[in-house]
Amino acid sequence: MRVLVTGGSGYVGSHAVRALHRAGHEPIILDNLSTGHRRLSTGFTLVEGDIADERKLAPLLEGVDAVLHFAALAYVGESVAEPRKYIRNNVECAIKLLDAVLASRVRIFVLSSTCAVYGVPAELPIRESSPREPINPYGATKLFLEQVLAAYAGAYGLRYAALRYFNAAGAHPDGSIGEIHRPETHLIPLALKAALGAAPPLRVFGSRLNTPDGSCIRDFVHVADLASAHVLALEYLQAGGPSTTLNLGTGQGASVAEVLAMVKSVSGREVPHELAEARPGDPPALIADPSLSRKVLGWEARYGLREIVSSAWEWERKLQNSDWLREAEMAGHPGI
């Protein structure tokens, strides 16, 4: 299949592009490079443009069979401070993309969604049927887009898969690509940067939470596993499978303290850190029930926390010793 990958120059999208290629599909990347990186698209067709540009979308969609949609803003804190920005990008622009899809012959759509749609969970592990009560605009925009997809599927014959990630982490197993954000907000790269002395001490939010060691627990899922799930979802829909919404997680939680211990085990370095108060509304624990993904797609995570941290450590060392960061800072934006 020929597949349009919006946001294919970003973190998860670039891994999905490689997984598509490896599976025999032809990815075509559409990215405005506002948060993506040109180098992550090396070797693939990259069209610079915005998902709301209907004139650019029309000819692209005429030449593809499906869409994988990763293009979205994804900083929770920023979404609270600038909700209009998130509603415009994650909802308004995404609906323009969907309308362009409906105007074409494409009827297969895979959405990069998030566990942020659940908010503070009432139960663990979290099932797809668990209450969806997002506590920030980022989660709310993703949930709204899921609802738009459901409405379009019922009215227009669109078939979709909405994939709710838990905590994406790690780097490509071959070391070619990995996580590079400006600013970086994810725990594992921040811990690795602190261990390397390339960033200030890590701030650990919460040490007296209702968890076994008092720190937050999250379900970390390797980015390569997320990428493989998108390929499986695409092929499931191609084979005629009905629309579906699925959790992507390992079903296992790791606390912040356990992550820091794993960083030390992998790198041989302590992670300088300081304790801070828990952030309001930050759930003490988020753990997926991935059983439906296993049933529907035959998917399950292959990599555990050690593989996640090991791959991220190799990537972070490569990043610190390359010119990527310098070029990003000189450009004034992350689209390098």
N, C-alpha and C positions, 0 to 999 in steps of 0.2 A: 504493500500500500504506500501511496504518497501521503505524507502527513504534515500538516501545517502545525508547527510548534511555536505558540506565542510565548515570549519570555524564554526562549531556548538558549539565550546567552547568560541566564542566571544560574544559581546554584543547583537546584533540583532539575531544572529544565535541561541544562547542559549534560547532566548524567543521563537523562531520559533520551536525549538525542543520540547518544552513543549506544544506549541499549536498543533503540529502534534500529539503528544501522546494523548492529550485531545480529539482530533477529531477521534481517533481510528487507527491512522497510526503508523508504527514502524520506528522511526528514527535511523539511524546509523551514528555516527559522525566521520568525518575524519578531523583531526586538527593537525598541527605540533606544536601547543602551542607557537609559536613565539610571538603572540600577544593575544592569547586566555588564558583561565584559566581552569585548570583541574577541579576545584571545580564547575564550571558552568556546567560540564557534569555529575555531581554526579547522579547516578540512571539510566544512559543511557549507551549504548554501545559506547565506545570511542576507535577508532583506531588511534594511533599516526602515522602520516605520512604526506607526502607532496602531493599536487595535481599534481605534475609533475612526481611522482614516478609511472611509467606505470606498473611495476611488482606488486606493491601493489594495484593499481587501478583495474586491470583486474578481480581478484577474487571478489573484493567488488562489482563491477558493475554487475557481473553475478548474484548476490543475491538480487538486488534491482530493483524497477520499475521506479524510477525517481530520479533526482538530484536537490537539492536546493543548489545553489552556493553562499556562503557568503565569502569565503576565499579570502581576498584582503587587500592590504595596503590602508589606507584611511586618511592620514594626508596631507592636501593640501600644507602646507608650506614645508614639507619634500619632497613632489613630485617635487616642484620647485628646491629645493637644490640637490636632488638626483633622477633625472628623469630615469636614467638607472635602478635603483632599482625598480621603479614602472612599467616601461615597461616590465622588466623581470618577475616580480611577477604577475601583473594584466593582462598582455597580453600573454607573452610567455608561462608561466606555465598554464594559463587558457586555452590556445589553446591545450596544451598537454592533459589537462583534457577533453576537448571537443572531441579530436581525440580518446581518450580512450572510451568515451561514444559512438561514432559512431562505434567503433569496437565491442561494446556489443549490446545487444538487447534493451537497454534503448533509448527511443526517446522522453522523457519528461524532460524539463530542465527549471528551474526557476532561473533567475539571479537577484541578489541584485545590482541594479544600483543606480543612483544618479541624483539629480537636477543640479549637477555641469556640466552636459553635455550641459546645456543651456547657461552657461557663464553669462554675464550681459544681462538680458532680455530686449527686446524691448517693451514688453507689459506685463501687469498684469491683471488678473492672468495668469499664464503660462500654456498653453495647450501643449499636446503632439506634436502638429504640429508646435509649436513655433520654431524659428531658434535654431539650436544646434551649438553653437560656444564656446566651453570650453576655459577658459582662464588659465588653469593650467594643468600640466601633469596628475594629478589624474582624472580630468573630461575627458581628452582626451583618457585615457586608457579605461575608462568605455564606452565611446561612440564607440571606435574602437571595443570593444568586442561585443557590441550590433550589430554592422555592420557584424561582423563575424557570429553571431548567425543567422542573416537574410540570409546571404549567405548559411550557412549550412542548414537552413530550406528549402530554395528553391532547393538545390541540393540533399539533403540526407534524406529529410522527417522528420527532427528533428522538434518538436513543442516546442515552448518556450514562456515564459512570462518574459519580462524585466521590473522590477519594480523600478521606479525612486523615491527614497525617497527624501522627503524634510528634515527637521531637526529632526532626531530621538532623542527622549528624554524620561525621566521617568524611572521607574523601575517596575518590576512585581507587579501586584496588591496584591499578597499574601506576598510580602516582601522577597521572597526567593532568588532572584537574581536581579542584576541591573548593572549599568554602573561602570566599573573600567578600566581605561586606564592609561598607563604609556608611555608618558606623557599625562595628561588630557588637552584637548584643547576645549572642549564643554562648552558653556556659562553656562548652568544651574548647572552642578556639580561644576564648578569653582566658581560660585556665592555662592553656598551652602557651599563650603569649606571655602571661605572667611568669610561668616557669622559665621561659627563655629570657626574661628580663626585657622583653619588647613592649611591655604594657605595665601599668600600675598594678599593685596587688589586687587580686580578685575580690570583689565585694560579694559576700555570701549573705543572701537575704533570708533571714530566719534561722534560728538555732534552737528554738524551743517549741517547734511545731508538734502536732500530734502525729508523729511518725517515729519509727524505732530509734533513730539517732537524732531526731529533732530538726533535720534539714529536709528541704523539699524533695519529693520523689517524682521522677519523670520517666516516661517510657521512651528511651532513645532508640531510634530505628535508623539503620545505615542508609545513606542516600542511594547506594547501589541497589538496595532492596526496594526502596521506593521507586526507582527507575524501572526495575523489572515488573513491578505491579502495574505501572502504566502500560507497558507493552502487553501484558496479559489482559488488562481491561480493554484495550483496543481490539485485540484479537477475539475476545469474548463477544464484544459488540459486533464485530465483523461477521462472526459466525451466527448472528441472529439473536444473541442473548438480550433479554429485556433490560431496561434501565435499572440501575442499582446504585446504592450508596453504601460505602464500605469504610471501615476503620483500617488504617495501616499502622500497626504497631507490633511489638514483639510479645506483648502480654506479660512482660517482666518490667518491674520498676527498678530504677537505681537512684539512690539519694545523692545529693550534692557531695556529701562526705565520701560516698563510695566512688564517685567520679574522680574526686581529688586523689584518692588512694590509688585508683587505676592510672591516673596520669603519672604519679610518682613511680609506680611499678613499671610502666612502659618507658618513661623517659629517664628514670633515675634521678629526677629533680623534684624537690619540694615545690609546691605551689604557694607562693606568698599570698596570703588572703587576710581579710578582715571581716568581722561579723557586723551585720547591719540588721535593723528591724525588718521583719517580714513586710512585704509590700501589700497594701490593702487589696483584697479581692484575689490575691494569688493563691490558687488552690494548693493545699499541702501535698496532694498526690494526684497524679493523672496517669492512669494505666489503661491500656486498650484491652478489649476483648476482640481479638482478630479472627475468631472462629468463622465468621461469615465470609471473610475474604478467602479463607482456606477452602470453604465449601463452594463458593461461587467461582473463584478464579484458580483454585489450586495453589494459592500463594501463601508462603510463610517466610518470615525473616530468616535469612541464612547466617547473618553476622550478629555476634553479641557485643557486649560493651568493650571487651579487650580489642576486638578487631576494629571497632569504631574508633577508639582512642589511638590505636597504633597507626591506622591510616591517616587520621587527622594530624598526628604528630609528625609523620613523614612529610605530609603536605605543608604543615606550618614551617618546618625547617627549610623546605624548598622555597617557600614564599619569602621568608626572611632573608634568604641568600640570593634572591632574584631581583630584577628591576620592576616587577609588577607594582609593588607598593609605591615606589618612587614615581612611576609614571602616573599612577592614579592620583597622587597628591599634586603633581604638576598640572594635570588636566583639570583639577578642581571638581571632578565628578568621577564615579566609578566606571564609566564606559570606556575602558582601555582596550 
